[in-house]
Amino acid sequence: MELSGLNTVIIGSGIGGLAAGALLASRGALVTVLEAQGYPGGCAATFARQGYRFDAGATVGCGFHPGGPMDMLGRELGITWPVRQETVAWRYCHGSLTLDLDRQGSGVLERFPESRAFWQEQSVLSALLWKLAAGGLPWPPASIADLALLLRKGFSGFPGTSRLLHFAAKTAYEWLVEHRLETNAEFMRFIDAQLLISAQATSREANAVNAAIALDLPFSGAWHIEGGIGRISEQLALSIEQHGGTVLYRERVERMHTIRRQVFGVETSGGLSLAADLFLANLTPASLALLAGISSDSPLLRQKGPVHRWGTVTLYLGLDAAIAAGAGERHLQIIGQSGNPGEGNSIFASFSMPGEEGRAPRGCAAVTVSTHSRPEPWFAAVGKSREEYLRLKSTYIDKMLDLLALHIPGLREGIRFLEAGTPLTWERYTGRHRGYVGGYPQTSLFDVRDPATGFDNMLLVGDSVFPGQSLPGVVTGARRVVELAGRGVGSR
Ligand SMILES: Cc1cc2nc3c(=O)[nH]c(=O)nc-3n(C[C@H](O)[C@H](O)[C@H](O)COP(=O)(O)OP(=O)(O)OC[C@H]3O[C@@H](n4cnc5c(N)ncnc54)[C@H](O)[C@@H]3O)c2cc1C
């Protein structure tokens, strides 16, 4: 189908909505993005507060390696990303164990030499997956043409792709058992911590193929984004405008007009009413259901698909720069001595660069700290009383600061600014129902959601659809949406 002149309205300017919008606009579609907030990026935004610019959620740039999804997107749109490769992706800390995750993986191999064969296999698998995903992966297949393309890709990757079948139905844990690593508690803790942040599930549940690519993130390289991760969405919004599109801020879509399987138009908080041929919802399925006024298990949302499981608690710290320098690396992943991962028992902390333009007042650094947290107890607490909610919030703040203080001497004395976000904050800020963030748990290659919504002219984009979370993940999903739109799927 001709994309040129295709009138497209996108609800939300997260990375997925913007990447799809920029690709569509560059191919001649008439794109309008409606964003509830005053700036783009959603979970990957950078926001301003009292002289600081804090990364809201995402902090690590990945997928910028040559041929990676971000690299390819930039080339296609003529964008030079403001990125610089980090020597160490992040530093993993548990008790006295410190591992710097660099591209060579040397620290991990030195500490866990018994895992060498596992990493060799992981590297072969992930190289194969990156190759298969290059230029888009028609998964889950939506047509005979998709199946044919998958077969073509599969055969061209042969015999490697036959190896994939061996892993497709396994969990990461079963894969680790094959390497007799499951009894190595320190190694398993390390793997689970990596999988939780990049696959939203630990080894017992994460699918082995998903785990291979999730574990590859630090080894395929991490990039620092000059000025904050929000620069990526700002560049994408600019690209849409340069191709004749529009990105409108403070325009929350509050109403959808539908008749049976057609969306006719949307209305915004600012009083706009817009009709379109194609609508893209950069929303979670639950948020789309609420907007459409249907139940989230309505056949109109068609597929069951995996559901988001995690929310987050985030801290935004303005820190004395001399104290922040004690971190030693730009990103620290700190695991506490006890307890399951998440819930303040493990944190990921990211620091602005010394002297980085516009990120913090002179002599200070902007720091984002996050931990996985189940949203349900937060909503239960606020359901009881505001005091109960504030008590829970203050417990998490203390726990997270205590963990960070283990690796940053003088932390508490160095704090110049502190704000915290809970799943309630995240719900309000991103419009994601119940504040579920970070993509769906990658427990199966087959139980995944494609962009179809059940409305004939609306597609989903973002980290709820395959392949899920992260900048490269949602950009890969956005490509799929554009490809489907080009075939007339999702258009009136
Ligand atoms: C704490 C945290 C840390 C993370 N760390 C990393 C990382 O280091 N690296 C990485 O690559 N990824 C990371 N991720 C994941 C990554 O940020 C997300 O997967 C990705 O940004 C999600 O993009 P999305 O397209 O789904 O849109 P979202 O980020 O969900 O954005 C949706 C947008 O839609 C807008 N919106 C919602 N409802 C409406 C409405 N009704 N009308 C108008 N606008 C609306 C919202 O305001 C928002 O701007 C992290 C995520 C979190 C939460």
PDBQT file of the ligand as one rigid body, heavy atoms in Angstrom, charges set to zero:
ROOT
HETATM    1  C1  LIG A 501      13.104   2.418  35.085  1.00  0.00    +0.000 C 
HETATM    2  C2  LIG A 501      13.321   2.005  33.651  1.00  0.00    +0.000 A 
HETATM    3  C3  LIG A 501      14.613   1.787  33.190  1.00  0.00    +0.000 A 
HETATM    4  C4  LIG A 501      14.831   1.397  31.875  1.00  0.00    +0.000 A 
HETATM    5  N1  LIG A 501      16.122   1.273  31.423  1.00  0.00    +0.000 NA
HETATM    6  C5  LIG A 501      16.341   1.109  30.096  1.00  0.00    +0.000 A 
HETATM    7  C6  LIG A 501      17.648   1.268  29.574  1.00  0.00    +0.000 A 
HETATM    8  O1  LIG A 501      18.590   1.579  30.318  1.00  0.00    +0.000 OA
HETATM    9  N2  LIG A 501      17.830   1.095  28.235  1.00  0.00    +0.000 N 
HETATM   10  C7  LIG A 501      16.787   0.806  27.392  1.00  0.00    +0.000 A 
HETATM   11  O2  LIG A 501      17.006   0.673  26.169  1.00  0.00    +0.000 OA
HETATM   12  N3  LIG A 501      15.519   0.688  27.861  1.00  0.00    +0.000 NA
HETATM   13  C8  LIG A 501      15.281   0.848  29.186  1.00  0.00    +0.000 A 
HETATM   14  N4  LIG A 501      14.007   0.804  29.672  1.00  0.00    +0.000 N 
HETATM   15  C9  LIG A 501      12.913   0.400  28.765  1.00  0.00    +0.000 C 
HETATM   16  C10 LIG A 501      12.514   1.501  27.795  1.00  0.00    +0.000 C 
HETATM   17  O3  LIG A 501      12.566   2.758  28.417  1.00  0.00    +0.000 OA
HETATM   18  C11 LIG A 501      11.095   1.250  27.303  1.00  0.00    +0.000 C 
HETATM   19  O4  LIG A 501      10.957  -0.096  26.861  1.00  0.00    +0.000 OA
HETATM   20  C12 LIG A 501      10.705   2.171  26.149  1.00  0.00    +0.000 C 
HETATM   21  O5  LIG A 501      11.168   3.488  26.348  1.00  0.00    +0.000 OA
HETATM   22  C13 LIG A 501       9.179   2.144  26.031  1.00  0.00    +0.000 C 
HETATM   23  O6  LIG A 501       8.771   2.882  24.920  1.00  0.00    +0.000 OA
HETATM   24  P1  LIG A 501       7.288   2.861  24.410  1.00  0.00    +0.000 P 
HETATM   25  O7  LIG A 501       7.345   3.126  22.934  1.00  0.00    +0.000 OA
HETATM   26  O8  LIG A 501       6.600   1.614  24.843  1.00  0.00    +0.000 OA
HETATM   27  O9  LIG A 501       6.572   4.132  25.038  1.00  0.00    +0.000 OA
HETATM   28  P2  LIG A 501       6.389   4.722  26.515  1.00  0.00    +0.000 P 
HETATM   29  O10 LIG A 501       7.715   5.003  27.084  1.00  0.00    +0.000 OA
HETATM   30  O11 LIG A 501       5.409   3.929  27.288  1.00  0.00    +0.000 OA
HETATM   31  O12 LIG A 501       5.737   6.136  26.172  1.00  0.00    +0.000 OA
HETATM   32  C14 LIG A 501       4.375   6.290  25.898  1.00  0.00    +0.000 C 
HETATM   33  C15 LIG A 501       4.088   7.774  25.681  1.00  0.00    +0.000 C 
HETATM   34  O13 LIG A 501       2.696   7.917  25.406  1.00  0.00    +0.000 OA
HETATM   35  C16 LIG A 501       2.181   9.011  26.132  1.00  0.00    +0.000 C 
HETATM   36  N5  LIG A 501       0.746   8.767  26.367  1.00  0.00    +0.000 N 
HETATM   37  C17 LIG A 501       0.197   7.762  27.101  1.00  0.00    +0.000 A 
HETATM   38  N6  LIG A 501      -1.153   7.854  27.074  1.00  0.00    +0.000 NA
HETATM   39  C18 LIG A 501      -1.436   8.911  26.278  1.00  0.00    +0.000 A 
HETATM   40  C19 LIG A 501      -2.662   9.490  25.845  1.00  0.00    +0.000 A 
HETATM   41  N7  LIG A 501      -3.844   9.006  26.217  1.00  0.00    +0.000 N 
HETATM   42  N8  LIG A 501      -2.609  10.578  25.032  1.00  0.00    +0.000 NA
HETATM   43  C20 LIG A 501      -1.411  11.079  24.633  1.00  0.00    +0.000 A 
HETATM   44  N9  LIG A 501      -0.225  10.568  25.022  1.00  0.00    +0.000 NA
HETATM   45  C21 LIG A 501      -0.232   9.488  25.833  1.00  0.00    +0.000 A 
HETATM   46  C22 LIG A 501       2.986   9.038  27.415  1.00  0.00    +0.000 C 
HETATM   47  O14 LIG A 501       2.956  10.316  28.021  1.00  0.00    +0.000 OA
HETATM   48  C23 LIG A 501       4.371   8.650  26.900  1.00  0.00    +0.000 C 
HETATM   49  O15 LIG A 501       5.110   9.766  26.493  1.00  0.00    +0.000 OA
HETATM   50  C24 LIG A 501      13.748   1.192  30.993  1.00  0.00    +0.000 A 
HETATM   51  C25 LIG A 501      12.439   1.403  31.437  1.00  0.00    +0.000 A 
HETATM   52  C26 LIG A 501      12.228   1.829  32.752  1.00  0.00    +0.000 A 
HETATM   53  C27 LIG A 501      10.824   2.098  33.219  1.00  0.00    +0.000 C 
ENDROOT
TORSDOF 0
